[in-house]
Amino acid sequence: MISNLILGCLAVLSLGLTLWQWLVARRFPLHRRVAAPSLSPVPDSGRSDLTHAPCPAPPVLTPGPPVSLLKPLKGCDGATEECLRSWLTQQYAGPVEILFGVAAADDPVCGIVRKLLQEVPGTDAQLILGNDLPGANAKAAKLAELERLAKHDLIVISDADVRVPPDFLANIVAPLCPDPRPQPTADAAGRAVPGGPGTAQGRAEDCAPDHPYETPGLVCCFYRLANPATLAMQWEAIAINADFWSQVLQARSLKALDFALGAVMAIRRRPLQEIGGFSALVDCLADDYLLGNRIARSGHAIAISPVVVDCLAAPMGWADVWKHQLRWARTIRVCQPAPYFFSLLSNATLWPLLWLILKPSAPVAACALVCFIVRVLTALDLQRRLGQDPDPGGRASARARTSPAEGARADARPPAGPAPLPGSWRYAWLIPLKDLLQAAMWLLAFAGNRVEWRGQRMRLRSDGTLEPLPGSAS
């Protein structure tokens, strides 16, 4: 009787948490973009296509602040060239320095970088080779070296497997550039949305909900697994494209963010130096989480840009995906032990199923069916929202920055940014399977502290630092 009551309550609780997670994600202005003022004069009527406040003089395009982009690289796959090219072809109205950091001169990614630099002449970009970098986290060690070489105050950090739309850089740095004038933003279809006073130029609402007019210390963004080429990757795509981003927003609805998402992060040099720079993270596994956590603890807000980027991964089988997810689970368990422990309560497949097994009756079966249906439908909707961008190439934003003739030519070009992901109905059966396997992974996260990262086996200490295991490949 008591077990039946407990499992029934857990089933209902998991349903409520699932709906809450879905609702907070639905409220977030996903895919909204910065809309710069048009270069044409403002009509005498005081109205404009972008609905911003009328000005006595024609609006001009405000140059973006100088940016240093740090790209730590190791190895390559079929998507590496496409990902790197998307950064070299950004539509950004300001100086951009790009530093590609590679540990070894014989790394095959060096050839790709040199080829791209020849294709885009005049770009302020260079390949930085650094051997024998200290620290267990090779990525953080490369970033520490690139940080010292970066010449601009505004720094953007991006993983190697990230592909971005042409207008992305303007969007990720916008919240870090306060402008006292009201500025418009554009939704995903390019329609203007009025900005608020004191906001960053074109900054979308909900960027920093706790302090809406405060310039954040760090800006990050959501990402999606854009090329799930195998069944195992389709399973992982549910965890990333449906659950992860909505869980982040669910956590943010309870308190201000105290961590960062590592696909792309933008930060100014002063807050970075206040926490010791990347040199303080060279032995940590979750360098992105700890960077955001230390920025938040130093008194700065963490903002989320509404623009989504693509992560393109090489094809992986079940073993590789499982290792990846287990490393992720153990990392979260170390970084946020209490939230991770209670995360099992939101498993809307596990608890209804256990309740049905314990009490196989028609009312319980009906409740379990409702939980399963809600879980599947909300997960599919979240995947659809993250994967469908009506303006993938940033063409609507580009039209706002160009003349009508140039805008027409931009429309004639095919979109160059992230494309909408295909429908996932045929993989809906993976959603309850993912939940059940996630419960097993939740147990394994507490049962060990070994992870495999970049082909190297390591021990994850309780403080989040890494210890390479003897005999592991480097």
N, C-alpha and C positions, 0 to 999 in steps of 0.2 A: 504494500500500500504506500509506504513512504517512498520507495524507489520509483513507483509509478508517478507519484506527485512531483518528485524532484525532476524526473525526466520530462514530464509534461511542462513544468515551469521553464526548464531549460529550452525546450522546443519553442515555446511562445516567446521567450527572451531572444532566442536566435532570430526569430522572425522579425521582432521589433527592431533589433540591431541592424538587420539587413535593410529594412525599409528606411531607417534613419540614415544609413550610409548612402543609400540611393538618393534620398531627398537632398542631402547636403551637396552631393555631387551635381544634381540637376540644377541647383541654384548658382553654381560657379559659372562665370561667363567664359566658358571654354572657347578657344579659337579667336577671341576678340583681339583686334589689332590696333596698333597706333595708326592714326590718320593725320598726316601732316597737312597744314593749310595749302590750298591750291595756289599756284603761281599767278593765277589770273586775278584782276582787280575785283574788289567786293562791290556788288551792285549798289546803286544809290538807295535802294529800298531798305538797306540794312539787313537783307537776308542773303544767305549763301547756301550752296549745296551741302556744306558741312555743318550748318546750323550753329556755328560758333559765334561768339560775341562780335559785333561789327567793329571795325577799326577805321580810323580816319585815313590811314594810308593803306595801299595794297599790301596784303600779307606776303611774307617772304619765307622761304624754307630755312629754318634755323639749322645751322650746321651741327652735326652730332659731335660730342666730345671725343677726343682721341682715345683709341682703345688698343690694348695689347691682348692678343688672343694667344693663350698657351695651349699647345696640343701635344701631350705626351704620347708617344707611339711605340709600339712593339709588335713586329710581325704584320702580316696583311692577309686579306682574303679577297674574294671577288668583289666585295662592296666597298673596300677601302678607298679606292680612287674616287668613286662617286661621292662618298662622304666628305673627303677632303676638298674636292672641287666645290662642293656646296658652300664651303667657307670662303674660298678664294673668289667667289662670284657674288658676294653680298651687295645689295643695293643700300649702301650706307653713306650718308652725307657727312663724312668726317674721316680723318686719318685712321687707318687700321694697320697695326703691326701684327704679324703672325709669326710665332716661334714654334717650329716643329722640333720636339725633343726626342732623340733616339739614343739609346745606350751604346749600340755597336755599329760601326761603319759598314759591316757586312749584312746588316738587317735588310731584308728585301723591301721593306717599306721605304728605304732611302731612295731607291730607283723611282718609285711612284711619286715621291715628293719632288725630286729633281725634274721629272717629266712635267708635272703640273706647274712648277715655277717657270719652265720654259714656255708653256702654253699661255700663261698669264703674265706677260712681261710688265715691268713697272710696278709690280706688287711689292709692298714692303714686307717681305717674308724671307725667312732663312731657315736652314736646317742646322740644328745645334746637336753636335755629337758630344756625349759625356760618358766616359768610361769609369768603372769602379765607383759608382755612386753609392753613398752610404745609406743604410736602412733596409729593413725587410720589405717595405712597400716601395717597389721600384717606381711606380707611378708618382707617388708623393715626392720621392727623391728627385725625379726629373722635374717636377713642378717647382721644387725648391731652387733648382739651378736656373730654370727659365724665369722664375720670379726675380732673381737678381739681375737678369739681363733685360727684362722688360723696361721700356723707357716711358710708358704712359702710366698715369695715375689710375685709370679705370682698367681693370683686368677681368678678362673672361676666360674661364677654364672649361674645356670640353673634352669628353672622351673621344677616342679614335673612331668608334663605330657609330657616331651621331651624324645624321644627315638633316640639314636645316633648310627651310624655305628662304628665298632671297631676301625677305624683309625681316628675318629673324633678329639680326644683330641690333637693328633699330628698336625692336620691341623689348629685348632682354635688358638693354641699358636704360630704357626710358624711365623706369621707376627710380633710378639712381641720379637722375638729372632734374632736380626741382625747378619749376618755372612758376612764378607768381601769377602768370596770366592764365585764365581759363583756356583749356585746350581740348579739342575733340578727340574721341577715340572712335575706332571703327569696329563694328561687329564682324563676324566671320564672313558675311556677304559684302562687306565694304560699306555698309550704311553707317552714317555718322552717329555717334552717341556723345552728347555734351560731357565735357570733363568738369571736375569740381575745382573750386578756387584752392590754390596752393598745392594742387596735386602735381605729380611729375608730368612732363610733357606727354600727353596722350596716354597717361597711365590708366589702366582699366580699374574699375571699381573692384573691390574685394581683393586687391593686391596685398594690402596689409590691413585687415579688418579691425585690428585692435587699435591702431593709430592711423586712421585713414589719410591724414595729411602729413605724416612723418616720412622723411626719406629713409628707406630701409638700409640696413648695413649689407645685406646680401640678397640677390634675386636668383631664383632657380626656376625650373619649369618642369612640367610633366613630360613624360616620354612614353612611346609605345613600341612594342615589338612589331615591326612593320613587315617582316618577311618570315613568318612561321612556316618554313618549308617542309617540316616533318610533322608527324602526328604528335611526337613528344613536344615539339615547339608550339603546336596549337594548344596543348595542355598548359604550357608555361605562359602562353599569351593570355589565358584567362586570368592568371595570377597578376600579370602586369597591366593588361589593357582594361580589365574590369575591376579587379579588387584593389590593387596597390594605390592608384591615384585617388580612388574614392575613400579608402581608409585614411589616407593622409588628410583629406578634407574633413573627414569625421573627427579625427584627432584635433584638427585646427578649430573645429566648432566648440571644443571644450576649453582650449587654451591656446595662446599664441604659439606658433611654431618655434621649436628649439632645435631644429635639425635642417639639413639641406638635402636636396635631391641632386645626385652627382652627375647626371648626363651633361648638363650645362649649368654653370654658376657664374654670376657677375658680381664683382666686389671691388670696392675702392682700396687703394693700397694702405691707407691709414688703419682701417679696422683690421686688415690682414696682418699688419705689423704689430698691432696691439695684442694679438694672440700668439705671436712668435713666428708668423709666416708658415709656409709649408714645411720648413725645417723641423717644426714641432710635431709633424705628423708622419715622419718617414718610417716609423716602426708600427703604425696603426693600420689595421685592415680597413675600417670604415672611415677613411680620410674625409669623404664628403659629409658624412653624418657629424663627425667631430668638428669639422670646419664650421658648419652651421651652428652646432651646439655651443662652441666657444664664442662665436660671434654673438649669439643670443645671450649668453651669460655675461658678456661684456657690455650689455645694455642696448644692442642694436636689434632692430626688427628683421625678420626673415619674410620676404615677399615671394609670391608665386606668379610668374608671368602666365597669362592665359594661352599663349601660343605653345603648341605641342610640337616636339621634335620626334624624328624617327630614329630608332636604334636598329641597325642592320647587322644581324649575326650570321655567322657561317652555319650551315646545316648541322644540327646536333641530334644525336639519338637519345634514347631514354637514359642511358648511363650518364652522359654529359649534362643533360638537363637536370637530372636528380642531384648530381654533385653541385651544380650551380645553385639550385634552390636550397640545398642543405647548407651551403656556405652562407647564403643570404639569411636563412633562418637562424643559424648560430650567431651570425653577426648582430641581427636584431635582438636576439635573446641577451647578448652581452651588453648592447647599448641601452636597451630599454627592457629590463627583465620583468618588471611588473606588468606593463602593457602587453608584452608578448605572452606572458602567462595567461592573462585573462582574454587574449584574442581568441582562444578556443571557444569562448561562449558565443561568438557570432557565427559559428559553423552551422548554417541552416540546413545542412544535409545530415550531419552526424547525429544531432540530438533527436530530431524527429524519427530517424531510422532506428535508433536505440530504443526510443519510446515505443515504436511499433513492434519491435522484436519482443520487448518485455510485455506489452499489452496489445496483442493482436485482435483488435475489435474494430467495428465499423466507425465509431466516432474518432478513434485514434488514427485510423487509416485516412479518414477525411482530413483531419488536421495535418497529418504528415504530407498528404498530397498538396494541400494549400501551401505549405512551407516549400515543398519542392518546386512548385510552379512559380511562386514568387521569387525564389532564388534564381531560377533559370531565366525568367523574364527580366529581372533587374540586371543580372550579369550581362545578358545580351544587349540590353539598352545602354549600359555603361560602355561596353565595347564599341557599340555603334557610335556613341557620342564622341569617344576619344578618336575613333578611326575615320570619321567623316568630317572633312574640312571643306566647306563650300568654296574656299578661296585658297587652294593649296599653294599656289605660287606667289601669293602676296600681290596678285595683279590689281586688286581693288585699291590696295594701299599705294601701289606704284602709280595708278592713274591719278591719285590725288596729288602726286608730286610732279606730274608731267603735263605738258600741253595736250589739247585734244588730239592732235595728230599723232603725237608720241603714244598717247593712251590707246589709240586705235591700233597702232602697230604692236603694242604690248598684248592687246587682246588677240591679235592674230597668231601670236606665238603660243605653242603648247605650254601648259603649266610645267614649271621646273621643280616644284617643291614636293612635299609629301602627297601622295595620292590616297584617296579613300580606300580603306581596307575592304576586301570582299566580305559579303555577308557570312555570318558564322552560325547560321541555323543548323547546318549539317554537323557541326561540332558541339551542339548543345548538350549532347549526352556526356561530353567530357566534363561538364561543370560539376555534377554530383560526384563524378570520379575524382576530380581535382580536390574537392572538399574532403573526401575520405582519405586520399593519399596525403593531404595536408595535415590531417590529424596524426597520421603516422610520423610525418616529418616533424610535427610539433614535439612528439615524444623524443625523437632522435636528437632534436636541438638541445635538449636537456641531458642527453645520455652521453655526450662526448664533446670534445673541444678541438678536434682536428678538422682542418679544411684543406681543400686543394684549390689553389689559385694560380692561374697562368702556368700550369704544369708543375707547380712546386707544392709539395705537401708541407703544411705548417701547423703549429699548435697555436690556438687562439687563447691568450691569457685572459684572466678575469677583468683586466683593465682595458681590454680591447687591442693590446699590442700583439705582435706576431713573433713567433720563434720558429725559424726554419728547422725542420726535422733532419737528422743525419741521413745522408744517402738520397735526398730528394733532388730531382732535376732542377736546374736553375733556369 
